[in-house]
Structures are given as C-alpha cells and as structure tokens.
Amino acid sequence: MNLVSIIAKPEITITKNPYLVSSPLLFFSNKTKSETSIPRVLFSSMSYNKELAAAKKAVSLAARLCQKMQKAILQSDVQSKSDKSPVTVADYGSQALVSYALQRELPSEQFSLVAEEDSEDLLKDGGQETLERITKLVNDILASDGSYSDCTLSTEDIVKAIDCGKSEGGSRGRHWVLDPIDGTKGFLRGNQYAIALALLDEGTVVLGVLACPNLPLTSIAGGSQHSLPGEVGCLFFSVVGGGTYMQPLDSSSAVKVQVNATDNPEEASLFESYEAAHSMHDLSSSIVKKLGVKAPPVRIDSQAKYGALSRGDGVIYLRFPHKGYREKIWDHAAGCIVVSGIENIRFAYMS
C-alpha cells in the first residue's frame, strides 16, 4: 500500500453558501486509480490554458502585494498593537488585484468570484482612509508590474473589484474561488500564508493556483519552515488531468512534483494546523499513534501544507475542526486540487 495522505474534510463542492459541511473523511491510497470512488469529470487540461495563465498572473500580483505589506507589518511590529489595519489593507488589496487581473485577462468570459471579503466595512464611517490606502497599494503593484499601465484604479474601481467576490456560485457554469490571504495569523507572525485561487466548472474543481510567499523552495521535512533569503516563495498549480507543478514566485521555470512514496507509516511525517483552534490536535495525535507514526507533527499555517504535501515534504495531513466550525470552500479548493491533481495519485474513503 502506498500511503499518500490522510485529509479531513476534502470534498469541494459549491452551493448557494460557500461552506463545506461534510463529515470528516480519511484518505489512503490503497486502491488503484480505476477502483477509486472519487468522482472523475472528463475535462481536458488543454481547455483551461488561458484560465491557468490568468490565474497565475493574478495570484503572483497578489503575492507581491502581500509580501510588501508583510514586510511593512513586521518592521512596524504591528503584532503588538491594536491597529490591525495593515492586515486589512493586504487582505482587501489581494482580493481586488486578483479580481481585477482575472477580468482583464479573461475579458470575454462571464465572471463569477466566490471570495472571503466584501466592501461593507470599507464603506462605513472611518473606512475611507483604509480604502484609499488599498487603492494606492494596488495601483503601485500594477504600475511596478507594467501589464496594466493604461489604467489607474479609483476607490470606486477597488470597491467594484472586491465586491465581485459576492457571487453565490452554484453547480452550473464556472466560478472562481479565492482566499486572498489564507493563514492570517501566520501572515502576522512572518510565517506561512497563501493566496489560494481555484476554478470550478459545473461544480468540479478543475484548476488551482497556490502562492506560498514564505515557503522554502526546498523541502520542509523535519519541521524547518525557514530558509536563506532568496530561497523562499513557491507557486503551485494544477489543472485537472495535467499533473501538479511548482515554480519559484519570481521565475517561470516550473517542475512537476510528486507526492511522497513512503509506504511505511512509521516513516511518515504529519502536517497539521499551527493553531490549535483550527484543528483538534489531541484527536490527530491519537490517530497517528494508532498508525504507528513516530515523527513529531509539523505544524504550519494555511494551505501551504497542501503545497508541501504535493511535493513530498510530508505524507499525512490531518484536519479535524472543532464542533460547530464550518469549513469554507476557499480554505481548501485550491490546495485540494494541487494534491489530488497529481497524476496517478490513489485515494480511498474511510468514514
């Protein structure tokens, strides 16, 4: 048996509300591809070439914005202050950039975005200053990139771009799904976070792009999340039927990745959420003990875990949210296909 992963709450579907409410499932790769019960939709990876290029462009711009803001946050030691507005600026700015770039890159397509943020708080009394900061930051990133130098966005344009994320989605048509900053606490600490973008087509996740600005280009197996300057920043992407690839954020040179081939649970390494509030660590501990896993867990923030898992840094990812917590589609859609899109990966369900 080739043990690939154990993941809780992996089913990615979208209805009128953006939540995942399925009961926890465990995945093992103990069936052949032909035996797996995961639904397979016959989509060609070639059908999504322009969407993939647009998604990579949009997420890369957002990553550049987030890197700039995280550096400013750490330099100002905002973590010790009550003012969290720099995080707000980064979150909204990231969503505005992704929304704007997708619409510019795919002008002929009907645009639907299911995303975490909306402009309601920005339009309240006291929100104008924050909105102006977001607008300036987005325009600075666009200007430095040069791709859209023909247009300077107004505050109204930013609000419109953010509120494109209000789509209700559905099982018909195409819908983008975005988490503009997944792993806010990791972002604040200077640790792991991700910009996660996925495309659903007729209710199936067919494309995912995951930017992990602080993830080392080399393996984090053994628990090291840090690396030397210039050696961090990964972009993972996958299209259904086309495998999963990784490239540096500052380069277009991509390599195909493959999950860890370990088939001995005693040699398997475990990923789980950094924050105890996000997953029941005690339950995870009891499960891995029964499996015979000996390595201590690697706890990191965000969907960066999915990226690390896809390239073989670890073997197991466990997530068991506390009672009452409702999983949101943008927390898993991009990361899920980055792992499940790997060719010949084999899954089976355990309830």
LUMLUMMI-784604 format. One record per residue: residue in three letters; y, x, z of N, C-alpha, C in turn. Coordinates in steps of 0.2 Angstrom, whole numbers, padded with zeros to 4 digits, always signed. Each point is the difference from the previous one (the first is absolute). Example, Ala and Ser with C-alpha at 12.3 -4.5 7.8 and 13.67 -1.06 7.14 Angstrom:
# LUMLUMMI-784604
ALA-0028+0066+0039+0006-0004+0000+0006+0004+0000;SER+0005-0002-0004+0006+0004+0001+0005-0004+0003;
# end
This chain:
# LUMLUMMI-784604
MET-0006+0004+0000+0006-0004+0000+0006+0004+0000;ASN+0005-0001-0005+0006+0004+0000+0005-0004+0004;LEU+0002+0002+0006+0005-0003+0004+0007+0002-0003;VAL+0003-0006-0002+0007+0002-0002+0005-0003+0005;SER+0000-0006+0002+0005-0002+0004-0002-0006+0004;ILE+0004-0001+0006-0001-0006+0004+0007-0003+0001;ILE+0002-0006-0003+0007-0002+0000+0000-0007+0002;ALA+0004-0002+0005+0001-0007+0002+0005-0003-0004;LYS-0001-0007-0001+0005-0004-0004+0002+0003-0007;PRO-0005+0001-0004+0002+0003-0007+0001-0005-0005;GLU-0001-0007+0001+0000-0004-0006+0008-0002-0001;ILE+0002+0002-0007+0007-0001-0002+0000-0006-0004;THR+0003-0005+0002+0001-0006-0004+0007-0003+0002;ILE+0003-0004-0004+0007-0002+0001+0000-0008-0001;THR+0003-0003+0004+0001-0007+0000+0007-0002+0001;LYS+0002-0006+0002+0007-0002+0001+0003+0004+0006;ASN-0004+0003+0005+0003+0005+0005-0003+0006-0001;PRO+0004+0006+0002-0003+0007-0002-0004+0003+0006;TYR-0005-0004+0002-0004+0002+0006-0007+0001-0002;LEU-0004+0004+0003-0007+0001+0000-0003-0003+0006;VAL-0004-0004+0000-0003-0004+0006-0007+0001+0000;SER-0003+0004-0004-0008+0000+0000-0002+0004+0006;SER-0006-0002+0002-0003+0004+0006-0002+0007-0001;PRO+0000+0004+0005-0001+0007-0002-0007+0001-0004;LEU+0000+0005-0004-0006+0002-0004-0001+0007+0000;LEU-0006+0002+0000-0002+0007+0000-0002+0002-0007;PHE+0002+0006-0002-0003+0002-0007-0004+0006+0001;PHE-0006+0000-0003-0004+0006-0001-0002+0000-0008;SER-0001+0006-0002-0002+0001-0007-0008+0000-0001;ASN-0003-0005+0003-0008+0000-0001-0002-0004-0005;LYS+0004-0002-0005-0003-0004-0006+0002+0004-0006;THR-0003-0001-0005+0002+0002-0006+0006-0004-0003;LYS+0003+0003-0005+0006-0004-0003-0002-0007-0003;SER-0006+0000-0002-0002-0007-0003-0002-0005+0005;GLU-0002+0003+0006-0002-0005+0006+0006-0002+0004;THR+0006+0003+0000+0005-0001+0004+0003-0007-0001;SER+0002-0003+0006+0002-0007+0000+0008-0001-0001;ILE+0003+0006-0001+0007+0000-0001+0002-0003-0007;PRO+0004-0005+0000+0001-0003-0007+0004+0005-0005;ARG-0003+0000-0006+0003+0004-0005+0003-0004-0005;VAL+0006+0001-0002+0004-0003-0005+0000+0004-0006;LEU-0001-0002-0006-0001+0004-0006+0007+0001-0003;PHE+0004+0005+0003+0006+0002-0002+0000+0007-0003;SER+0003+0002-0005+0000+0007-0003+0006+0004+0003;SER-0001+0006+0002+0005+0004+0003+0005+0001-0005;MET-0001+0000-0007+0004+0001-0005+0006-0005+0000;SER-0002-0006+0003+0005-0006+0000+0006+0001+0004;TYR-0001+0005+0004+0006+0001+0005+0003+0007+0000;ASN+0000+0003-0006+0003+0006-0001+0008+0000+0002;LYS+0003-0005-0003+0007+0000+0001+0002-0002+0007;GLU-0004-0005+0003+0001-0002+0007-0001+0006+0005;LEU-0005+0004-0001-0001+0006+0004+0006+0005-0001;ALA+0002+0001-0006+0006+0005+0000+0006-0003+0003;ALA+0001-0006+0000+0006-0003+0003-0001+0000+0008;ALA-0006-0001+0002-0002+0000+0007+0001+0007+0003;LYS-0002+0005-0003+0001+0007+0002+0007+0002+0000;LYS+0004-0002-0005+0007+0001+0000+0003-0003+0006;ALA-0001-0006+0001+0003-0004+0005-0001+0003+0007;VAL-0006+0001+0001-0002+0003+0007+0002+0007+0001;SER+0000+0004-0005+0003+0007+0001+0007-0001+0001;LEU+0004-0004-0003+0007-0001+0002+0001-0002+0007;ALA-0004-0005+0002+0000-0002+0007-0002+0005+0005;ALA-0005+0004-0002-0002+0006+0005+0006+0005+0001;ARG+0004+0001-0006+0005+0005+0001+0006-0003+0004;LEU+0001-0006+0000+0005-0003+0005-0003+0000+0007;CYS-0006-0001+0001-0003+0000+0007+0000+0007+0003;GLN-0001+0005-0005+0000+0007+0003+0007+0002+0002;LYS+0005-0002-0004+0007+0001+0002+0002-0003+0007;MET-0002-0006+0001+0002-0004+0006-0004+0003+0006;GLN-0007+0002-0001-0004+0002+0005+0003+0007+0003;LYS+0002+0004-0005+0004+0006+0002+0006-0001+0004;ALA+0004-0005-0002+0006-0001+0003-0001-0003+0007;ILE-0006-0004+0001-0002-0003+0006-0002+0005+0005;LEU-0004+0005-0002-0002+0005+0004+0005+0005+0002;GLN+0005+0001-0004+0005+0004+0002+0005-0003+0005;SER+0001-0006-0001+0004-0004+0005-0003-0002+0006;ASP-0007+0001+0001-0004-0002+0006+0001-0007+0001;VAL+0000-0005-0005+0001-0007+0001-0005-0003+0004;GLN-0006+0004+0001-0006-0003+0004+0002-0001+0007;SER+0005+0004+0002+0002-0001+0007+0006-0005+0001;LYS+0002-0003-0005+0006-0005+0000-0002-0007-0001;SER+0004-0004+0002-0001-0007-0002+0001-0002-0007;ASP+0004+0004-0003+0002-0002-0007-0006+0002-0005;LYS-0003-0005-0003-0006+0001-0004+0003-0001-0008;SER+0006-0001-0001+0002-0002-0006-0002+0005-0006;PRO-0001+0007+0001-0002+0004-0005-0007-0002-0003;VAL-0004-0002+0005-0007-0003-0002+0001-0006-0005;THR+0004-0004+0003+0002-0007-0004+0002+0002-0007;VAL+0005+0005-0001+0003+0002-0006-0006+0003-0005;ALA-0004+0004+0003-0006+0002-0004-0005-0005-0002;ASP-0001-0005+0004-0005-0005-0001+0003-0004-0006;TYR+0006-0003+0001+0003-0004-0005+0001+0004-0007;GLY+0002+0006+0001+0002+0004-0006-0006+0001-0004;SER-0006+0002+0003-0006+0001-0003-0002-0006-0004;GLN+0000-0006+0003-0002-0007-0003+0005-0001-0006;ALA+0006+0001+0001+0005-0001-0006-0001+0004-0006;LEU-0002+0007+0002-0001+0005-0006-0006-0002-0003;VAL-0006-0002+0003-0006-0002-0003+0001-0006-0004;SER+0003-0005+0002+0002-0006-0003+0004+0001-0007;TYR+0005+0004+0001+0005+0001-0005-0004+0004-0006;ALA-0004+0005+0002-0003+0005-0005-0005-0004-0004;LEU-0004-0004+0004-0005-0004-0004+0003-0004-0005;GLN+0005-0004+0002+0003-0004-0005+0003+0003-0006;ARG+0003+0006+0002+0003+0004-0006-0006+0003-0004;GLU-0005+0002+0002-0006+0003-0003-0004-0005-0004;LEU+0000-0006+0003-0004-0006-0003+0004-0006-0002;PRO+0005+0001-0004+0005-0005-0001-0003-0007-0003;SER-0005+0001-0004-0002-0006-0004-0005-0004+0004;GLU-0002+0002+0006-0005-0003+0004+0003-0005+0005;GLN-0003-0006+0002+0002-0004+0005-0001+0004+0007;PHE+0005+0000+0004-0001+0005+0006-0001-0004+0006;SER-0005+0002+0004-0001-0004+0006-0002+0006+0005;LEU+0003+0000+0006-0001+0005+0005-0001-0003+0007;VAL-0005+0002+0003-0002-0003+0007+0002+0007+0004;ALA+0005-0001+0004+0002+0006+0004+0002-0002+0007;GLU+0000+0005+0004+0001-0001+0008+0007-0002+0001;GLU+0005+0002-0003+0007-0001+0002+0004-0005-0004;ASP+0005-0003+0003+0005-0004-0004+0007+0001+0003;SER+0005-0003-0003+0007+0002+0001+0003-0004+0006;GLU-0004-0004+0003+0003-0005+0005+0004+0004+0005;ASP-0003+0005+0003+0004+0003+0005+0006+0004-0002;LEU+0000+0003-0006+0005+0003-0003+0006-0004-0002;LEU-0001-0007-0001+0005-0004-0001+0003-0004+0006;LYS-0002+0002+0006+0003-0003+0006+0006+0004+0002;ASP+0004-0002+0004+0006+0003+0003-0003+0007+0003;GLY+0004+0005-0003-0002+0007+0003-0005+0004-0005;GLY-0002-0004-0005-0005+0004-0004+0003+0003-0006;GLN+0007-0001-0002+0003+0002-0006+0000+0008+0000;GLU+0001+0003+0006+0001+0007+0000-0007+0003-0002;THR-0006-0003+0003-0006+0003-0002-0002-0001-0007;LEU+0002-0006-0003-0001-0001-0007+0004+0005-0004;GLU+0006+0001+0002+0004+0005-0004-0004+0007+0000;ARG-0002+0002+0006-0004+0006+0000-0006+0000-0004;ILE-0004-0005+0000-0006-0001-0005+0002+0001-0007;THR+0006-0003-0002+0002+0000-0007+0002+0007-0002;LYS+0004+0003+0004+0001+0007-0001-0006+0005-0001;LEU-0004-0001+0005-0006+0004+0000-0004-0001-0007;VAL-0001-0006-0001-0004-0002-0006+0003+0003-0007;ASN+0007-0001+0000+0003+0003-0006+0000+0007+0000;ASP+0000+0004+0006+0000+0007+0000-0007+0002-0003;ILE-0005-0003+0002-0007+0002-0002-0001-0002-0008;LEU+0003-0005-0002+0000-0002-0007+0004+0005-0004;ALA+0005+0002+0002+0005+0005-0003-0004+0007+0000;SER-0003+0002+0005-0003+0007+0000-0006+0000-0004;ASP-0003-0006-0001-0006+0000-0005+0002+0000-0007;GLY+0005-0004-0002+0003+0000-0006-0003-0005-0005;SER-0005-0003+0002-0003-0005-0005+0004-0006-0001;TYR+0004-0002+0005+0004-0006-0001+0007+0001+0001;SER+0002+0005-0003+0007+0002+0001+0005-0005-0003;ASP-0002-0004-0004+0004-0005-0003+0003-0006+0004;CYS-0003+0000+0006+0002-0006+0005+0001+0003+0007;THR+0005-0003+0003+0001+0001+0007-0001-0007+0003;LEU-0004+0000+0005-0002-0006+0004+0005-0002+0005;SER+0002-0007+0000+0005-0003+0005-0004-0002+0006;THR+0003-0002+0005-0004-0003+0006-0003-0006-0002;GLU+0003-0004-0005-0004-0006-0002-0006+0002-0004;ASP+0000+0005-0004-0006+0002-0003-0005+0002+0005;ILE+0002+0004+0005-0005+0002+0005-0004-0006+0003;VAL+0004-0005+0002-0002-0006+0003-0005-0003-0004;LYS+0002-0001-0007-0005-0003-0005-0006+0004+0000;ALA+0000+0006+0000-0006+0004-0001-0004-0001+0006;ILE+0002+0000+0006-0004+0000+0006-0003-0007+0000;ASP+0004-0005-0002-0003-0007+0001-0004-0002-0006;CYS-0001+0004-0005-0006-0001-0004-0006+0000+0003;GLY-0001+0003+0006-0006+0001+0004-0002-0006+0003;LYS+0004-0006-0001-0002-0006+0004-0005-0004-0004;SER-0003+0002-0005-0005-0003-0004-0006-0003+0005;GLU-0002-0006-0002-0006-0003+0004-0006+0003-0003;GLY+0000+0003-0005-0006+0003-0003-0005-0006-0003;GLY-0006+0001+0001-0005-0005-0002-0006+0003-0004;SER-0005-0004-0001-0006+0003-0004+0001+0000-0008;ARG+0006-0003-0002+0001+0000-0007+0006+0005-0002;GLY-0001+0003-0006+0005+0005-0002+0000+0007+0003;ARG+0005+0003-0001+0000+0007+0003+0006+0000+0006;HIS-0002+0004+0005+0005+0000+0006-0001+0008+0002;TRP+0006+0003+0001+0000+0006+0003+0001-0001+0008;VAL-0003+0005+0004-0001-0001+0007+0003+0007+0003;LEU+0005+0000+0004+0003+0006+0003+0001+0000+0007;ASP-0001+0006+0003+0002+0001+0007+0005+0006-0001;PRO+0006-0001+0001+0005+0006-0002+0000+0006+0005;ILE-0002-0001+0006-0002+0005+0004-0005-0002+0005;ASP-0006+0002-0002-0006-0002+0004-0001+0006+0006;GLY+0000-0002+0006+0000+0005+0005+0007+0002+0003;THR+0003-0005+0002+0007+0001+0002+0001+0005+0006;LYS-0005-0001+0005+0000+0005+0006-0001+0007-0002;GLY-0005+0001-0005-0001+0006-0003+0006+0003-0003;PHE+0003-0004-0004+0006+0002-0003+0006+0002+0005;LEU+0000-0003+0005+0005+0002+0005-0002+0006+0004;ARG-0006+0001+0001-0002+0007+0003+0000+0006-0005;GLY+0001-0001-0006-0001+0005-0005-0007+0001-0002;ASN-0004-0005+0001-0007+0001-0002-0002-0004-0006;GLN-0006-0003+0000-0002-0003-0006+0003-0007-0001;TYR+0001-0001-0006+0002-0007-0003-0001-0001-0007;ALA+0000-0005-0003-0001-0001-0007+0004-0006-0003;ILE+0001+0001-0007+0003-0005-0004-0006-0003-0004;ALA-0002-0006+0001-0006-0003-0003+0002-0005-0004;LEU-0002+0000-0007+0001-0005-0005-0007-0001-0003;ALA-0001-0007-0001-0006-0002-0004+0002-0005-0005;LEU-0005-0001-0005+0001-0006-0004-0006-0004+0000;LEU+0001-0007+0001-0005-0005-0001+0000-0003-0006;ASP-0006-0001-0003+0000-0004-0007-0005-0005+0001;GLU+0002-0006+0000-0005-0006+0001-0003+0000+0007;GLY+0003+0003+0005-0003+0000+0007-0004+0006+0001;THR+0000+0005-0004-0004+0006+0001+0005+0006+0000;VAL-0001+0005+0004+0004+0006+0001-0003+0004-0006;VAL+0004+0002-0005-0002+0004-0006+0004+0006+0000;LEU+0005+0002+0004+0004+0006+0000+0003+0001+0006;GLY+0000+0006+0002+0003+0002+0007+0003+0007-0001;VAL+0006+0001+0003+0003+0006+0001+0002+0001+0007;LEU-0001+0006+0002+0001+0002+0008+0003+0006+0000;ALA+0007+0000+0002+0003+0006+0001+0000+0002+0008;CYS-0002+0006+0001-0001+0003+0007+0005+0006+0001;PRO+0006-0001+0001+0005+0006+0000-0002+0006+0005;ASN-0003-0002+0005-0002+0005+0005-0007+0003+0000;LEU-0004-0003-0004-0007+0002+0000-0001+0006-0004;PRO-0003+0005+0004-0002+0007-0004-0004-0001-0006;LEU+0001+0004-0005-0003+0000-0006-0008+0003+0001;THR-0001+0003+0006-0006+0002+0001-0003-0004+0006;SER-0007+0000+0001-0003-0004+0004+0003+0000+0008;ILE+0000-0006+0003+0001-0001+0007-0006+0000+0004;ALA-0006+0001-0003-0006+0000+0004+0001+0004+0006;GLY-0002-0002+0006+0000+0003+0006+0007-0001+0004;GLY+0004-0005-0003+0005-0002+0004+0007+0003-0002;SER+0001+0005-0004+0006+0003-0002+0004-0005-0005;GLN+0006-0002+0003+0004-0005-0005+0006+0004-0002;HIS+0000+0006+0001+0006+0004-0001-0001+0006-0005;SER+0004+0003-0003-0001+0005-0005+0007+0004-0001;LEU+0000+0005-0003+0005+0004-0002+0005-0003-0004;PRO+0007+0001+0000+0005-0003-0004-0003+0001-0008;GLY+0001-0005-0004-0002+0000-0007-0007-0002-0001;GLU-0004-0001+0005-0007-0002-0001-0001-0007+0002;VAL+0005-0004+0001-0001-0007+0002+0003-0004-0006;GLY-0003-0007+0001+0003-0005-0005-0005-0001-0006;CYS-0004-0006+0001-0005-0002-0004+0001-0007-0003;LEU-0002+0000-0006+0001-0007-0004-0008-0001-0002;PHE-0002-0006+0003-0007-0002-0002+0001-0006-0005;PHE-0004-0001-0005+0000-0006-0004-0007-0001-0003;SER-0001-0007-0001-0006-0002-0003+0001-0006-0004;VAL-0004-0001-0005+0000-0006-0004-0007-0002-0001;VAL-0002-0006+0001-0006-0003+0000-0004+0003-0006;GLY-0006+0003+0001-0004+0003-0005+0002+0006-0002;GLY+0005+0003+0003+0003+0007-0003-0001+0005+0005;GLY-0003-0001+0006+0000+0006+0005+0006+0000+0004;THR+0000+0005+0004+0006+0001+0005+0003+0008-0001;TYR+0006+0000+0000+0003+0007-0001+0005+0002+0005;MET+0001+0006+0001+0006+0002+0004+0004+0005-0003;GLN+0006+0000+0001+0005+0005-0002+0005+0002+0005;PRO+0003+0006+0000+0006+0001+0004+0006-0005-0002;LEU+0004-0002+0005+0005-0004-0001+0005+0003-0005;ASP+0001+0007+0000+0005+0003-0004-0003+0003-0006;SER-0006-0003-0002-0004+0003-0006-0003-0006-0004;SER-0002+0001-0006-0003-0005-0004-0008+0002-0001;SER-0001+0006+0003-0007+0002-0001-0005-0003+0005;ALA-0004-0004-0003-0005-0005+0004-0007+0003+0000;VAL-0003-0001+0005-0008+0002+0000-0003-0006+0003;LYS-0006-0001-0003-0005-0006+0002-0003+0002+0007;VAL+0000-0005+0004-0003+0001+0007-0006-0004+0001;GLN-0004+0002+0005-0006-0002+0001-0001-0001+0008;VAL-0003-0005+0002-0002-0001+0007-0004+0005+0003;ASN-0001+0001+0006-0004+0005+0003-0007-0002-0001;ALA-0005+0005-0001-0007-0001-0002-0004+0000+0006;THR+0003+0001+0006-0004+0000+0006-0005-0006+0001;ASP-0006+0001+0001-0005-0005+0002-0003+0000+0007;ASN+0003+0004+0004-0003+0001+0007+0006-0002+0004;PRO-0001-0006+0004+0005-0002+0004+0003+0005+0005;GLU-0005+0004+0003+0002+0005+0005+0005+0005-0003;GLU+0001+0001-0007+0004+0004-0003+0007-0004-0003;ALA+0000-0006+0001+0005-0004-0002+0006+0000+0004;SER+0006+0000-0003+0006+0000+0004+0003-0007-0001;LEU+0004-0002+0005+0003-0007+0001+0008+0000+0000;PHE+0002-0004-0004+0007-0002+0000+0002-0006+0003;GLU+0005-0001+0004+0002-0006+0003+0007+0000+0001;SER+0003-0006+0002+0007+0000+0001+0003+0004+0006;TYR+0006+0003-0001+0003+0004+0005+0002-0004+0006;GLU+0003-0006-0002+0002-0004+0006-0006-0005+0002;ALA-0001+0001+0007-0005-0004+0003+0001-0008-0001;ALA+0007-0002-0001+0001-0007-0001-0002-0003-0006;HIS-0002+0005-0005-0002-0002-0007-0007-0001-0001;SER-0004+0003+0005-0007-0001-0001-0004+0001+0007;MET-0005-0003+0001-0004+0001+0006-0004+0006+0001;HIS+0003+0006+0002-0003+0006+0000-0006+0000+0004;ASP-0001-0004+0006-0006+0000+0004-0006-0003-0004;LEU+0002-0005-0004-0006-0003-0004-0002+0005-0006;SER+0005+0004-0003-0002+0005-0005-0004+0005+0003;SER+0002+0002+0006-0004+0006+0004-0007-0002+0001;SER-0001-0007+0002-0007-0002+0001-0004+0000-0006;ILE+0003-0002-0006-0003+0000-0006-0002+0007-0002;VAL+0004+0004+0000-0001+0007-0003-0005+0004+0005;LYS+0000-0002+0006-0005+0003+0005-0007-0003-0002;LYS-0001-0006-0002-0006-0003-0002-0003+0003-0007;LEU+0005+0002-0004-0001+0003-0006-0002+0007+0001;GLY+0001+0003+0005-0001+0007+0001+0005+0005-0002;VAL+0006-0002-0001+0006+0004-0002+0002+0004+0005;LYS+0000+0007-0001+0002+0004+0005+0007+0003+0000;ALA+0003+0000-0006+0007+0002-0001+0005-0004+0004;PRO+0005+0002+0003+0005-0004+0003+0004-0004-0006;PRO+0003-0006+0002+0004-0003-0006+0006+0003-0002;VAL+0002-0001-0006+0006+0003-0002+0005-0006-0001;ARG+0005+0000+0004+0004-0006+0001+0007+0001-0004;ILE+0001-0003-0005+0006+0000-0004+0003-0006-0002;ASP+0007+0000-0001+0003-0007-0002-0001-0001-0007;SER+0001-0007-0002+0001-0003-0006-0006+0001-0005;GLN+0001-0002-0006-0006+0000-0005-0001+0007-0003;ALA+0003+0005+0003-0001+0007-0002-0008+0001+0002;LYS-0002-0004+0005-0008+0001+0001-0004-0002-0006;TYR+0002-0005-0004-0004-0002-0006+0000+0006-0005;GLY+0006+0003-0001+0001+0006-0004-0004+0006+0002;ALA+0000+0001+0006-0004+0006+0003-0008-0002-0001;LEU-0001-0006+0001-0007-0002+0000-0003+0001-0008;SER+0005-0002-0004-0002+0000-0007-0002+0007-0003;ARG+0003+0005+0003-0001+0007-0002-0005+0003+0004;GLY-0003-0003+0005-0005+0003+0003+0001+0003+0007;ASP+0007-0001+0002+0002+0004+0007-0004-0003+0005;GLY-0002-0007+0000-0004-0003+0005-0005-0004-0003;VAL-0005-0003+0004-0005-0004-0002+0000-0008+0002;ILE+0003-0001+0006+0001-0006+0003+0007-0002+0001;TYR+0001-0007-0001+0007-0002+0002-0002-0007+0003;LEU+0002+0000+0007-0001-0006+0004+0007-0004+0002;ARG+0000-0006-0001+0006-0004+0002-0002-0006+0003;PHE+0001-0002+0006-0001-0006+0003+0006-0002+0004;PRO+0004-0004-0004+0006-0003+0004-0001-0004+0006;HIS+0004+0000+0004+0000-0004+0006+0000-0008-0001;LYS-0003-0003+0004+0000-0008-0001+0007-0003-0001;GLY+0000-0004-0005+0007-0003-0001+0004+0004-0006;TYR-0002+0006-0001+0004+0004-0005-0002-0003-0007;ARG+0004-0001-0005-0001-0002-0006+0001+0006-0005;GLU-0005+0002-0004+0001+0005-0005+0004-0002-0005;LYS+0004+0004-0003+0005-0002-0006-0003+0004-0006;ILE+0001-0003-0005-0003+0003-0007+0003+0006-0001;TRP+0007+0001+0001+0003+0006-0002-0003+0006+0004;ASP-0003-0001+0006-0002+0005+0004-0007+0003-0002;HIS-0003-0003-0005-0007+0003-0003-0001+0000-0007;ALA+0004-0004-0004-0001-0001-0007-0001+0007-0004;ALA+0006+0004+0000+0000+0006-0003-0006+0005+0002;GLY+0000+0001+0007-0005+0004+0002-0007-0002-0001;CYS-0001-0006+0000-0007-0003-0002-0003+0002-0006;ILE+0004-0001-0006-0002+0002-0006+0000+0008-0001;VAL+0004+0003+0003+0000+0008+0000-0007+0002+0002;VAL-0003-0003+0005-0007+0002+0002-0005-0004-0004;SER+0000-0006-0001-0005-0004-0004+0000+0001-0007;GLY+0006+0003-0003+0000+0001-0007-0003+0006-0002;ILE-0003+0004+0005-0003+0006-0002-0007-0002-0004;GLU-0001+0004-0005-0006-0002-0004-0006+0001+0004;ASN-0005-0005-0001-0006+0001+0003-0001-0001+0007;ILE+0006-0001+0003+0000-0001+0008-0005-0006+0001;ARG-0003+0000+0005-0005-0006+0002+0001-0003+0006;PHE+0000-0006+0001+0002-0004+0006-0005-0005+0001;ALA-0001-0002+0006-0004-0006+0002+0003-0003+0006;TYR+0000-0006+0001+0003-0004+0006-0005+0000+0006;MET+0004+0000+0006-0004-0001+0006+0005-0005+0004;SER-0002-0005+0002+0005-0005+0004-0002+0001+0007;
# end
